[in-house]
Amino acid sequence: MTSPLWEVYLEDNRPRFIEALFEFLRIPSISALPEHAEDVQRAGQWVADRLQGAGAENVQIMPTGGHPVVYGEWLHAPGKPTVLIYGHFDTQPVDPLELWKHPPFDPVLKGGRIYARGASDDKGNLFSAIVAVEALLKTEESLPVNVKFFFEGQEEIGSPQLAKLLAENRDHFSCDMVISADGLQWAPDQPSLELGLKGLCALQIDVKGPSGDLHSGMCGGVIQNPIHALARIIDSMRSSEGHILVEGFYDDVVELTEEDRHFMAQVPYNESEYMATMGVNALFGEPGYTTRERNWARPTLEVNGIWGGFQGEGDKTVIPAEAHAKITCRLVSDQQPATVAAAVATHVKKVTPPGVQVVIQQSDHGAYPYLMPMEHPGNVAAFSVLKKLYGKDPYYTRSGGSIPVCHYFLKELGAYTVGLAFSLDDEHLHAPNEFLRLESLNRGQKGFVMLLKELARKGC
C-alpha cells in the first residue's frame, strides 16, 4: 500500500528536521532565571520563524508583560472546526550541572535518543506539531481543519501572565478545542489519554521567636523554641494516616465516581515495583483510596523544605531566633488555589503556640486543577488516532503535575484541552540528562497529522 504524500515528506525530511530541532535545543530558554530572558525571547523568535516557514499565516510574537507567546494561524477550512495547538518553548534550569553527561544545551543523538534540556519537555513535542502542519501544507496545500497556534515561553514558571492575555484576546484565540503538545504517553508501546491535571498553591511559614539566637542553657525551658513551634504546626496539618486536618481543605473536592475508579483500576500497577522504583519500603497516604487514586485524584499537602538554627558540624547550644518551612498543596477539581491557601493560613494561625509570631507568605506560583470529560469529541478522536499508532487502546490517566494554562483555556475560551504529546516519564523531565526518544519524535509528527484529519472526518 502506497504511503500518503505527507508521510513520505516526513520520512524524506527526517534528517533536516533533526538538525532543526538541535538548533532549537541549543537555545538556553530557561524562564525561571532572569539572565536567560533574552534566550526565551530568542526561542520565541525561532518558533515564529519556523511557523512561517511551515506555512502558518499572521505569525506574531505577542508581549505578555513577561515571557512571550507565539501565535500563528491557518484558517481556510470553512465549515470545519478550529483547533488551537498548544506547547511551550521555555525549559527548566539545568542544575545540578555536574550530573549531566553532556552539556545540557549541546544536544547529542545517542542510542536512538536526543539528550538535551527541553528535548522531551517540551521542545520536541512542540516541534512535532509544527512539522506535521508543514508536511500537510507542502504536500496537500491545505489543512483538514482550521488551526491556530499558541506557543508560550512561561509554562515552567506557572504561566503568570496568560490569564490576562487570554481574557483580553478571546476572539483572537477562539477555538473549538485545544490540542496540547505538552504531556505524556504511558510507555513506549502503550498509549494513554490524560484527562486530569492537579492544581497548585504554595506557602512559606516563617516562625519568629526571640530577637536573636539565645544560649540554650541560660534560656532553655523558659521561652518557646521556634523550631519546636514549627514542628507542632506542621504535625497538626495531617493525621498519622495521611488525612489532611486543615478545616475546609476538602470542601470543594469532586469525589471519584465508580466509573472513575473503574478506569483507573484498568491501568496496570505493581506495588512492589513501584516501591522499588521510589526506593521506599512502604507507601503512605489518605485512607480509603488506592495509591493511584491518591496520586491522580486526591489533593495533597506536603512540606518541601524546612530550616532554622545551627546546621554546621559539631554542636552549638542555641535556641534559634527563627524557623521556616515551605509547603505546597496539589489540588483537584473543584478546589481553588486562593481558597485552599487561605484555609492553610487560618489553620497555621489557629494552632501557633504562644511565645512566637508567624508570618505566612503565599507564592504567586499557583495553578488551578483541570479535569475534562472522557467522552469529549476531541478525546474520542485522539483515542482512535492513538489506537492506530500503537495498535492498542490507550489507558485513561490523570497526572499529579500541572499545566496552568489548561484552566484558562477553559475559563476564557470555553475550550477543553486534549493531550497529544509523546514524552515518557522516564525521560528525566526537569532532571539532568533529559532526553527524547527518536521514535517518540517521529510518532508525534505522524500523530498530529492523523489527529487533524480525524477531527475533520468526525466534524468535531
N, C-alpha and C positions, 0 to 999 in steps of 0.2 A: 504494500500500500504506500503510495507516494505521500511524503510528509508535506504539510501545508507550507506555503512560502515563508510565512512568519517564523516557522520553526527552523527552516533551512537558514534563514537570515541569522537567527540566534546562534546556530551551530557554526556558521561560516565566520561570524564576527567575535567568537568567544575570546580569542587571544587579545583582540583590540579592547574588548570590554574589561578584561582582567587588568590590562595596562592602565585603562582609565580609572578603574577602582583603586589601583595602587596610588595613582596621583591624588585621588580624593583622600585616601587614608594618610597620606603624608602631611596633611594639614592638621596641626595640633589644636583642634577646636574644642578646648576644654572650657565649658561655660561657667564653671564654678570659680575659676581663677581670673581675676581682673586683668592680669598681664597677658591673657590669651583672648581678650575681647576682639582684637583685630583679626585674630585667626578664625574666630567664629564668623565674623563678617566675611572673611575671605572664603570660608567654606560655603557660606550662603551664596556668594558670587559664583563659585564653582558650580553649585547646584543650578542656579539660574541659567548659566551658560549652557549647561548640559541639557536642561529642559528645552531651551531654544533650539539647540542642535537636534533634539529628538523630534521637533515639530510642534511643540506647545506654543500657544499664542498668548499675547498680553502678559508676558512674564515680567514680574516685578519683585523687587526686594522691598518688603513693607516694614517700615520702622515700627517699633512697639514701645519705645522707652527703655528697652533692654536689648537683648539679642533678637535679631530679625526673624521674620517669616518670609519664605519664598513662595510666591503664588504664580500659577500659570493655569491655562485652560485650553480646552478644545471642545467647542460647543456647536457642532454641526451635525447632530443626530436628532432631528426633530421627531417628537413623539416618543423618544427613548428616555430612560431615566438618566439622572445626573448623579454621578458619584464623585466624592471628594477623597482623593488619595492622600493619606497622611503618613508622615515619617519625621524623623529628626536627625539633624546633622551635627549636633553637639555630642561631646563624649564626656566620660568620667575622667577625673585625674588619674595619673598613672602610678602613684606611689603604692607600695614600696618599689622603687625603681630597681633596686638590686636583685629583685626576684624575677625580672624579665630575662628571658634567654636571648632576646633580640631587642634592639631599641624599639620602643612602643610605637613610634611614628615612622618607622622604616620597615614597611611591610615585607614579609617573607612568605613565599609559597613553598611548603614543605609537606610531603606525605599527603597531598590532596587537601591541604588546609592553608588558609591565608591567615597568618599571625600579624595582628596589629591592634592597637586600641581603636575601638569603633568598628572593627570588621564585622562583628556579629550584632552589636548594639550601637547604632542602627544603620551605619552607612551601607553595608552590603545589601540589606533588605530594601532600603530606600532606593539604592541604585538599581536594583532588580525591577522595581516598578517603572522607573524611567525607561529602562532598556526595553521592557515589554511594550510600552507605548511607542517607542521608536520603531520596533520591529513591525508593528501593525501599520504605522503611518508610512514607512518606507516600502512596504510590500503591498498593502491594500489601499493606501492613500486615504484611509478613514479609520475611525474608531467605531465600534458597535454601539457605544453609549456616549453620552456627554461626560466629559471628565474635567474636574478641577484638581489642582494640586495645592496642598497645604503642608509645607515642609518647614519645621521650626528649628531654632537654634538654642532653645532653653528648656528642653524636656528634663535634662538631668538636674536642673535646679528647681523643678516644680512648675514650670511654665507660668511664672507670676504675672506676666503682662497679657496673657492670651484671653482671659475672660473679658477684659475691656476691649481688646481688638475685635473679638467676635461680636460682642454686643453692639459695637459701633459700625460693623460692616456685615450685618446679617444678609442683606441682599447680595453682596459681593460673594459670600461663601455659601449661599443657599444650595442645598442638595437634597437628594432623596435618602442617601446613606453615606457613611464614611467607610472607607476601606483602609485599615491600618497596616502599614508595613513594619510595625514595631510589635514584637511578640514572639511566641514560641510554638514549636511543634513538640509532640510528646517524645519522639525518638527518631533516629534516622530512618526507620522503617515503619513508623506508626504516626499517623496524623492526629491532630486534636483541634477542637474549636473552643476558644476561650470565651466564656460567657460573662465572667465577672472579674473585677479588679477591686482591690481594697483601697480605701482612702487612708489618710494620714493626718494626725495632728502631733505637734511636738512642743514640749515644755522643758524649761530648766528650773530646778528648785535650788535657791540659794538660802542656806540657813546661816544666820549670823548670831554669834554669841557675844563674848567679851570683846572689848575694843582691840585686843591683841592677844597673841598666844600667851598662855599662863603656865606657871610652874605646876605640874600635876600633883606634887607633894603638898605645896602650900595651899592649893585651891581645890584639889580633888575632893569630891564628895560634898561640895558646898555650892557649886554652880552647875548649870546644865551644860553638858558637853555637846556641841553642835553635831558631831558625828553620831553620837548615840541618838540624838533627837531625829536626825535624818533617817537613821536605821528604823526607828519606830514609825516614822511617817511612811516610809516605803513598805514596811511589813504590813501596815494597815490596809494597803490597797488590794491585796489578794488573799484569799483563803489558802490554807495549806494544800488544798486540792487544785487550786488554779482558778477558782471563781472570782471575778473582779467585784470588789466590795464597795466601789465608788457609787454613791447614791445617784440613780438616774442614768448610769452608764449604758444599760441595756434597753432603755425605754423605747428607742426608735428602731431597734434591730428587727429586720424582716426575718422571721423564723423560717427554717428549712421546711419544705413540703416533702411529702413521701416521694414524689417524683424526683425532686432534687436529690434526695438521699439515694434513690434507686440508681440514678445515672452516675453519681459519684462512686457508688459501690461497684459499678461496671469497670472502673479503671483499675488495672492490676496493682496490687500493693503487697509487698513483703516486708513485714515489720522488722524482722531481724536484719535484713539487708539495709533497710532504711536507717536503723540504729547504727549499723556498722559504717555506713557512709558518713553519718554525722559524728562518729567517734564517741557515742554515749552508750551507757549500759541500761538505760531506762528512758521511757517517754513520760511526759508530764503535760497536763492541761485540763481545761474545763471539763468536769464530769458530765456524762450524758451524751457525748459526741465522740465519733471516731476521730482518729488522728487526722484523716483527710478532711473531715468536716470542720474540725477546728482550724486547720491550716488554710482552707479555702473560704470558709463562710461564717466564721465566728470572729468577733473583734478581740483585740489583744491589748495588753498594757505591759510594756517592757522597759526595764531600766537599761539604758545604752551605755552609761558611763557614770562613775561615782569617784569623787576625790575630796581630799581635805587632810590637813595635818601633815605630820612628818612622814616622808616616804623614802628617805635615804638609808644608807647602810648603818647598822648599829642601832643604838637607842637614843631617843631624845624625849625626855619626860615632860611633855607639854599637853595642855588642853588647848586644842586649836581654836582659833577665832571664828573659823568658817568651815562649812562643808557644803558640797554641791552634788547635784545629780542631774542627768539628762534623761528624759522619759519620752518615748513615742508610743502612740496608740495607733494600731492599724484598725481601720473602720470598715464596716459593711453596710449595705443598704438597709435603712434609710438614715444612717447616722450623719450628723452634721459636724464637721471639724470644730467649729467655734463652740457648739453646744457641749461636746464632749470635753474639750479643753477647759471650759468654764466649770463643768462638773468636777473635774480632777482638781482644779484650783480651789474650789469650795471645800472639797474633801481635805486637801492639804491644810488649809487654814483651820478647819474644824478640829483636826487631830494633832496640830502642832502643840507640843508640850510647853509649859511655861518656862521662862528663862531664856528663850531665843526668839528671834524675829525671822520671818520667812518672806522672801521676795520671789515671785514667780514670773518668769519671762516666757512668753509664748512666741514660738518661732513663726516667721512668715512662711516657712516651707511646709505647706499643707496640701492636702488633696481630698477631693470628695470621692466616695466609693462609686462604683459603676457596676450595673447589672443589666443585661439585656435579655429579651425573651428568646428561648431556644428556637421557637418557630418563626422568628423574623425571616422575611424573604431573603435577605442577604445571607443569613446563616444556612438556609436551605440550599441556596446556590453554591456557597462555599463548601458545604458538605459534599455536594455532588462532584465538585472540582477536586477536592482532596481525595475522595474515593477513587477517582480516575488516576490521579497522580501516584497514589501509594498502593492501589489495589485492595484497600480495606477501609471499612468505616472509620471515621475519626471518633475519638473519645470527646465527650463534652467535659470541659475542665473549667476551673477558675484559678485565679492567681492571688498569692499574698502580696504581690507587688502592685504598683500604681502607674497609671498613665494619666496624669491630671486632666489633660485636655478632653478626654472622652466625656467627662461630665459636662463640660462647657459646650461641646458639640451638641449634646442632647438638650441642654437647657436653652441655648441661644438659637440653634438651627433646627431643633426638633428632629435630629438625625442620630440614629444609633450607629455605633461603630462595630464593624465586622472585622475580625482579625484574619489577616492572611500574611503572616510572616513565617520565616523558616529558620530562625535561630533554634538552638537547643540549649538546655540548661547546664550542659557540661562544657560549654564553650568559654568558660571563665569570664562571663559578663561582669564588668565592674572590678575585675581582678587582674593580676599580672598574667601575661601570656594569653590574652584574649585571642580567639580565632574563629573563623567561619569555614565550614566545610564547602569545598567546591561544588559538591553535589547539591547542597542546600542553595547555593547561589544560582545554579542552573535551574533547579526545580522552582525557585521563586520567580525567575523570569518567565518560565513557561506557565506557572500557576496564575500570574497576573493576567496574561493574555486569555487564558481559559476562563477566568472569572468574569472578565469584561464581556466575553462572548456569551457566557451563561446568563449573565444578568440581562443582556439584550434579548436572548431567546425566551427567558421567562417573563420579560417585561416588568421586572421588579421596580 
